[in-house]
Structures are given as structure tokens and as C-alpha cells.
């Protein structure tokens, strides 16, 4: 019997197991406490994707469990894992300005409860986003680029595109070298428009 033939039986077995589990008293407690931890664990998500051969290929009726970057330490509660992801490029922002920009974005996140930031940096300022528990990704800076046969802009664009796809980001934006301006702040605030406030 092929592996394809086993799938309906496996699904029926899984459904029967879930019906039995829901009858247990501890089901709600376990679901509330454990499920969130498992969903945030990248190893567990990868394991589920591999074991159940979940695919996001065209024509497939299943989807890969999306990577859930943490919202940081400032937000908590139900719904945090479903907030839109914003990839925020700090490429070209001077090292002395990075702390100020990250602090302002953290303030906006608390005020709006509307997004989960992923920072892209080309300098050694990883500690700035990490203070808040945010994800930070690195690029090789243009000044340190030592591959004359390859264009740095193409590399940077491909890397940011890969980060955006990996985290399933709904927004990708670049902060100007002068720091977070009013227009960039409005774009981040727009992610919270018509969304309920987290409690």
C-alpha cells in the first residue's frame, strides 16, 4: 500500500484522537499553556512540517506553519502571535542613531499593539533590538563588501527578500539614515488600523 493510501486512515485516527482529548478535563489548560509555546518554537514547527509533509506548493490544500517571530518583551496576551510582521531595514543608519530608532519603534509597538518588528542591520548594533527581545538579522555592510564580481545592492535586495519571505512579513520598510521620520512612523501605525487592542 502506498503512502498516499495511508493518509485518509491517518487523518481519521488523528481526528478520533482529538475527539478523545477534548473530553479530558485538562484539555483546555494544556491547549492554552502548551500550544502557545509549541507554536513559538521553531524546531517544533519544522518537525511538524517535515513529519506531516506540509507544503505551500501551488495547488496544495495545506500550508506550511508560518514562522512566528516573537513580538518582543513589551507585548503579551492573546493574539500577539497573529500580529503583522514588519521587516524594518536599518541599513545605512549610523551606529549612534540605531538605539534611538529601536527605542522609538518599541514605543510605537506598545502604543499601537499592531506589529512584530524584525530588524535588518548592517552594523554591530545587534544589542539594540535584542534588549527588547526583537529578532535581528544581519547584512554585510556595503563598506565591508569584498566581492568585486558581485553587486552589493543585488545581494542586499536578495537578503531582505529572503528575510521577508522567511517571516511572512506584511510590510518591509527602510528607515532613513537620519532616523525614524514621521512618514515611517505612520506606515508602522497603519498596521494597527482597525485591529482590536491586545489585553
Buried (B, 14 or more C-beta within 10 A) or exposed (E): EEEEEEEEEEEEEEEEEEEEEEEEEEEEEEEEEEEBEEBBEEEEBEEBBEEEEBEEEEEEEEEBBBBBBBBBEEBEEEBBBEBBBBBBBBBBBEEEBBBEBBBBBBEBBEEBBBBBBBBBBBBEBBEBBBBBEBBBBBBBBEEEBEEEEEEBEEBBEEBBEEBBEBBEBBBBEBBEEEBBEEEBBEBBBBBBEEBEEBE
